[in-house]
Protein backbone atom coordinates (compact mmCIF):
# COMPACT_ATOMS: atom_id res chain seq x y z
CA UNK A 1 0.00 0.00 0.00
CA UNK A 2 1.37 3.39 -1.04
CA UNK A 3 1.82 5.86 1.80
CA UNK A 4 0.26 9.24 0.96
CA UNK A 5 2.50 12.31 0.76
CA UNK A 6 1.63 14.60 3.68
CA UNK A 7 1.32 18.26 2.64
CA UNK A 8 1.18 21.50 4.62
CA UNK A 9 -0.37 24.46 2.75
CA UNK A 10 0.46 28.00 3.85
CA UNK A 11 -1.18 30.96 2.10
CA UNK A 12 -2.96 33.96 3.59
CA UNK A 13 -5.59 33.96 0.85
CA UNK A 14 -8.31 31.58 2.07
CA UNK A 15 -9.79 30.98 -1.38
CA UNK A 16 -6.39 30.08 -2.85
CA UNK A 17 -5.44 27.85 0.08
CA UNK A 18 -8.75 25.97 0.16
CA UNK A 19 -8.80 25.57 -3.61
CA UNK A 20 -5.33 24.04 -3.51
CA UNK A 21 -6.36 21.75 -0.66
CA UNK A 22 -9.36 20.58 -2.66
CA UNK A 23 -7.16 19.78 -5.67
CA UNK A 24 -4.62 17.88 -3.57
CA UNK A 25 -7.14 15.91 -1.54
CA UNK A 26 -8.67 14.56 -4.74
CA UNK A 27 -5.39 12.73 -5.41
CA UNK A 28 -5.17 9.44 -3.50
CA UNK A 29 -1.40 9.66 -3.09
CA UNK A 30 -1.59 13.08 -1.41
CA UNK A 31 -3.17 14.33 1.80
CA UNK A 32 -3.29 17.87 3.22
CA UNK A 33 -2.53 17.45 6.93
CA UNK A 34 -2.61 21.16 7.84
CA UNK A 35 -3.32 24.64 6.53
CA UNK A 36 -1.76 27.90 7.69
CA UNK A 37 -2.58 31.56 7.11
CA UNK A 38 0.72 33.06 8.25
CA UNK A 39 4.37 32.07 8.22
CA UNK A 40 4.31 31.72 12.02
CA UNK A 41 1.35 29.33 11.77
CA UNK A 42 3.24 27.40 9.08
CA UNK A 43 6.18 26.84 11.45
CA UNK A 44 3.88 25.65 14.24
CA UNK A 45 1.97 23.34 11.88
CA UNK A 46 5.17 21.87 10.47
CA UNK A 47 6.50 21.13 13.96
CA UNK A 48 3.21 19.51 14.96
CA UNK A 49 2.45 17.47 11.83
CA UNK A 50 5.94 16.85 10.38
CA UNK A 51 4.67 16.94 6.76
CA UNK A 52 6.63 15.59 3.83
CA UNK A 53 6.10 18.84 1.92
CA UNK A 54 5.53 22.40 3.15
CA UNK A 55 4.05 24.55 0.38
CA UNK A 56 4.66 28.19 1.30
CA UNK A 57 3.43 31.41 -0.23
CA UNK A 58 5.99 34.22 -0.05
CA UNK A 59 3.80 37.21 0.75
CA UNK A 60 2.20 36.23 4.08
CA UNK A 61 1.73 38.04 7.41
CA UNK A 62 4.13 37.33 10.24
CA UNK A 63 7.78 36.39 10.10
CA UNK A 64 9.33 36.46 6.60
CA UNK A 65 8.44 33.35 4.59
CA UNK A 66 12.13 32.68 3.91
CA UNK A 67 12.92 32.75 7.63
CA UNK A 68 9.99 30.40 8.21
CA UNK A 69 11.29 28.07 5.52
CA UNK A 70 14.77 28.04 7.04
CA UNK A 71 13.28 27.21 10.45
CA UNK A 72 11.19 24.38 9.01
CA UNK A 73 14.17 22.93 7.15
CA UNK A 74 16.31 23.08 10.30
CA UNK A 75 13.73 21.73 12.76
CA UNK A 76 11.84 19.29 10.55
CA UNK A 77 14.56 17.28 8.74
CA UNK A 78 12.04 15.15 6.81
CA UNK A 79 10.06 18.15 5.54
CA UNK A 80 10.95 19.62 2.17
CA UNK A 81 9.93 23.17 1.23
CA UNK A 82 8.25 24.20 -2.01
CA UNK A 83 7.46 27.87 -2.65
CA UNK A 84 4.31 28.78 -4.57
CA UNK A 85 4.18 32.47 -5.47
CA UNK A 86 2.99 35.09 -7.91
CA UNK A 87 6.35 36.84 -7.52
CA UNK A 88 9.35 35.80 -9.62
CA UNK A 89 11.87 38.51 -8.79
CA UNK A 90 15.48 37.28 -8.77
CA UNK A 91 15.86 38.36 -5.14
CA UNK A 92 13.01 36.04 -4.11
CA UNK A 93 14.46 33.14 -6.06
CA UNK A 94 17.85 33.73 -4.49
CA UNK A 95 16.34 33.86 -1.00
CA UNK A 96 14.36 30.67 -1.63
CA UNK A 97 17.52 28.82 -2.64
CA UNK A 98 19.45 30.15 0.35
CA UNK A 99 16.88 28.95 2.87
CA UNK A 100 16.97 25.41 1.53
CA UNK A 101 13.81 25.26 -0.59
CA UNK A 102 13.78 22.50 -3.21
CA UNK A 103 11.23 24.05 -5.52
CA UNK A 104 9.68 27.31 -6.69
CA UNK A 105 6.42 27.24 -8.64
CA UNK A 106 4.54 30.23 -10.02
CA UNK A 107 0.82 30.60 -9.36
CA UNK A 108 0.02 30.74 -13.06
CA UNK A 109 0.96 27.07 -13.48
CA UNK A 110 -1.85 24.58 -14.25
CA UNK A 111 -2.81 22.14 -11.45
CA UNK A 112 -1.08 19.17 -13.09
CA UNK A 113 2.30 20.94 -12.96
CA UNK A 114 1.75 21.88 -9.33
CA UNK A 115 1.07 18.21 -8.59
CA UNK A 116 4.18 17.27 -10.54
CA UNK A 117 6.22 19.70 -8.45
CA UNK A 118 4.96 18.21 -5.18
CA UNK A 119 5.76 14.66 -6.29
CA UNK A 120 9.22 15.66 -7.51
CA UNK A 121 10.15 17.51 -4.32
CA UNK A 122 8.73 14.69 -2.18
CA UNK A 123 11.04 12.32 -4.06
CA UNK A 124 14.03 14.47 -3.18
CA UNK A 125 14.27 16.22 -6.54
CA UNK A 126 14.18 19.93 -7.33
CA UNK A 127 11.37 21.50 -9.34
CA UNK A 128 11.16 25.01 -10.76
CA UNK A 129 8.63 26.63 -13.08
CA UNK A 130 10.09 27.37 -16.52
CA UNK A 131 10.12 31.10 -15.78
CA UNK A 132 12.28 30.43 -12.73
CA UNK A 133 14.39 27.62 -14.19
CA UNK A 134 15.49 29.82 -17.10
CA UNK A 135 17.43 31.99 -14.62
CA UNK A 136 19.11 29.10 -12.82
CA UNK A 137 22.26 27.08 -13.29
CA UNK A 138 22.61 23.56 -11.89
CA UNK A 139 26.22 22.45 -11.51
CA UNK A 140 28.61 20.82 -9.03
CA UNK A 141 27.93 23.66 -6.60
CA UNK A 142 24.19 22.98 -6.63
CA UNK A 143 21.40 25.22 -7.89
CA UNK A 144 22.00 28.96 -8.11
CA UNK A 145 21.17 32.04 -10.15
CA UNK A 146 23.03 32.13 -13.44
CA UNK A 147 24.23 35.66 -12.81
CA UNK A 148 24.50 38.06 -9.91
CA UNK A 149 21.28 39.82 -8.97
CA UNK A 150 21.31 43.06 -10.86
CA UNK A 151 20.25 46.53 -9.82
CA UNK A 152 20.17 48.33 -6.52
CA UNK A 153 18.20 45.58 -4.78
CA UNK A 154 21.31 43.44 -4.92
CA UNK A 155 22.92 45.84 -2.46
CA UNK A 156 20.48 44.92 0.31
CA UNK A 157 20.92 42.20 2.90
CA UNK A 158 18.10 39.67 3.36
CA UNK A 159 16.85 41.53 6.46
CA UNK A 160 16.95 44.90 4.70
CA UNK A 161 15.07 43.40 1.79
CA UNK A 162 12.26 42.24 4.08
CA UNK A 163 12.11 45.61 5.87
CA UNK A 164 11.76 47.29 2.48
CA UNK A 165 8.81 45.05 1.62
CA UNK A 166 7.05 45.84 4.88
CA UNK A 167 7.68 49.58 4.52
CA UNK A 168 6.20 49.39 1.03
CA UNK A 169 3.08 47.78 2.50
CA UNK A 170 2.61 50.86 4.68
CA UNK A 171 3.53 49.18 7.95
CA UNK A 172 4.93 51.28 10.79
CA UNK A 173 8.34 50.51 12.27
CA UNK A 174 6.62 49.20 15.40
CA UNK A 175 4.48 46.85 13.32
CA UNK A 176 7.50 45.70 11.35
CA UNK A 177 9.41 45.05 14.57
CA UNK A 178 6.58 42.91 15.94
CA UNK A 179 6.23 40.99 12.67
CA UNK A 180 9.93 40.27 12.32
CA UNK A 181 10.49 39.69 16.04
CA UNK A 182 13.07 42.49 16.18
CA UNK A 183 13.43 45.61 18.30
CA UNK A 184 12.12 48.90 16.93
CA UNK A 185 15.68 50.24 17.08
CA UNK A 186 16.94 47.39 14.91
CA UNK A 187 14.18 48.03 12.38
CA UNK A 188 15.06 51.73 12.36
CA UNK A 189 18.70 50.84 11.66
CA UNK A 190 17.68 48.52 8.81
CA UNK A 191 15.36 51.17 7.36
CA UNK A 192 18.09 53.80 7.47
CA UNK A 193 20.50 51.41 5.77
CA UNK A 194 17.94 50.62 3.05
CA UNK A 195 17.40 54.29 2.30
CA UNK A 196 21.13 54.93 2.27
CA UNK A 197 21.95 52.00 -0.03
CA UNK A 198 19.11 52.79 -2.43
CA UNK A 199 19.68 56.55 -2.20
CA UNK A 200 15.99 57.06 -1.51
CA UNK A 201 15.13 59.11 1.56
CA UNK A 202 11.34 59.27 1.46
CA UNK A 203 8.96 56.45 2.50
CA UNK A 204 6.53 57.21 -0.33
CA UNK A 205 9.28 57.02 -2.95
CA UNK A 206 10.59 53.88 -1.27
CA UNK A 207 7.15 52.27 -1.61
CA UNK A 208 6.91 53.30 -5.24
CA UNK A 209 10.35 51.83 -5.90
CA UNK A 210 9.33 48.52 -4.31
CA UNK A 211 6.15 48.36 -6.39
CA UNK A 212 8.09 49.10 -9.60
CA UNK A 213 10.49 46.28 -8.72
CA UNK A 214 7.59 43.88 -8.25
CA UNK A 215 8.17 43.34 -4.52
CA UNK A 216 4.60 44.18 -3.56
CA UNK A 217 1.38 44.52 -5.44
CA UNK A 218 0.30 48.01 -6.43
N, C-alpha and C positions, 0 to 999 in steps of 0.2 A: 504493500500500500504506500502510495506516494505521500510524503509529509508536505502539507501546504506551506507555502512561503508566507511568513508573518510580516505584515506591513503596518507601519505607523505613518499616518498622513498628517502633515502640519501645514495649514494654510488658514489665514485669517478671514478669507472669504467663505462663508458657510456654504453657499451654493456650489462653489468650485469644489470644496472639500467633500461635500456629500455626493456630488456627481461622480467624483473620482472613486469614492468608496463604493458606490453602486456598480460602477464598471468593474472594479476589482473583485467584488464579492460575487459577481456572476461567473467568475473563472474558478473552477474547482481546485486548481493548484495554488490559489492565492486566498488569503484571508486578512482582512483589516482588523487588527487587534486593538487599535486605539486611534483616536483623532485628537488633534491639538489646534488651538487657535493662535497661540503665541509660541515664540521660541522657548520661553521658560517652561511652558506646558509640554513642549516637545521633549525637553530634557527629562522632565519628571516621568513622562509616559515611557520613554525609552528605558529608563532605569527600572521602572516597574514591570514592563512587559517583555523587555529584551527582544525586540523584533529582529527579523533577519534584515529588513530594509527600513530605513527612515527616509521618507520622501519629504523634503523640506522646501517650502517657498522661501524666497529671499527677503521679500518686503513684508515682515511681520512685526507686530508690537513686541516689546520686551527686549531682552538681550539680542545683540546682532546674530543673525542666522548663522554666520560663519563661526562665531564663538560657540554657539549652541552645537554646531556640527562637530567642532573640535572636541567639545566636552563629551559628546555621545561616542565619538570614535575612541576616546581615551578610556571612558568608563564602561563602555559596552563593547568589548572586543569582537563579539560575534555579529554586531550590527554594522551594516554598510550604509553609507549615506548617498542619496541621489537627490540632486537639486532639480526642482521643477519651477521655472520662472519665465516671466514675460521679458525680463531684462537679459541682454546679451553683451553688456559692456565688457571690454577686456579686463577691467579691474575686478569685476565680479567673477569672471572665469578664473582669473589668477587667484583670487581669494578662496574660491571653491577648491582648487587644486591644493593650495597650501594647507587647508584644514583637513585634508584627507578624504574628500569626497571621491567617489568612483564613477560618478556620472553627472551629466548636466543636460537636462532636456528642456526645450522651449515649450511654452504653453500652446503654441500653434500646431503642435504635432498631433496627428490622428491617434485615437485610442490604441490601435494595434502597435504603434511604435512605442508608446508609453509602456505597454505591457512587455514589449520586447526589451526595453531598457531595464525594467524591474527584474526580468528573468536573467538577463546578462549580468547585472550587478550582483544578484543573489548567487550566481555561479562563480563569483570572484573575478569577473571581467569588467572592463570599463565600457561605458556607453555615453556617447555625446551626439546631440543633434548635429546635422550636417553643418548648420550655421556656426556652431561652436567648434566642431571638429576641423573645419577649414582653417582655423587659426592656431591649431595645435600641432606639436611635433611629438612623436613617440619614438624614443631612442633608448640607449643604454641607461640614460639618467632618469628614465620614466616619462611621464607626460607633462609637457609644459608649453607655454605660449611660444609660437615660432619666432617672435621678435619681442623686444622690450616694449612694455606699455608706453604708448606715445602720449604726448601732450602734458599739460600741467598736472593732471590727476596722478601721473606717475611719480610726482614729487611727494605725495602724501603717504604717511604710514597707514597701516590698516585701521588704527584707532581714529586718526584724523579723518580718514575717508568716511567712517561711520558717523562721526560728529557732523561732518558736512551734510550727510544725508538727513540727519535729524533736524539740523538747522533749516534745511531746505523745506522740510515738512512744516515749519513754523513752530517747532517745539522750543520752549524756553530752556535755558541752561540748567535750571533746576529739574525740569522734566527729563532732559537728556541724562543728567547725572543719575536719576532714579532708574531710568531704563537701562543704562549701561553699568549700573552698580559701581559708579565712580563718585568721587567728591565733586562738588560744584567747582571748586578751585581747579581740579584736574581738567574738568570740561572747559573751563575758561582758558586754561593754558593751551589745550588742544585747538580751541576755536581761534585763539590768537595766532597760533602757528599756521593753521589753515589759511587764514587771511593773509598772513605774511608770505607764505609760499606761493599762493595763487595771485598775490598782489591785488586782492579785492578787499576793500575795507568797509563794506556796507552789507548788512544782512540781506537786504532786498536783492542786491546785485549777486550776492552769493547764491541765493535761491534760484535766481534766473540762470546763473551759470550751471547749477546742478541739473536743472530741468533741460537745458540745451544739451548737456552731456548724457541725458537719458538715465540719470540716477534716481529720479523720482518722476511720477506722472504729473503733467501740467494740470 
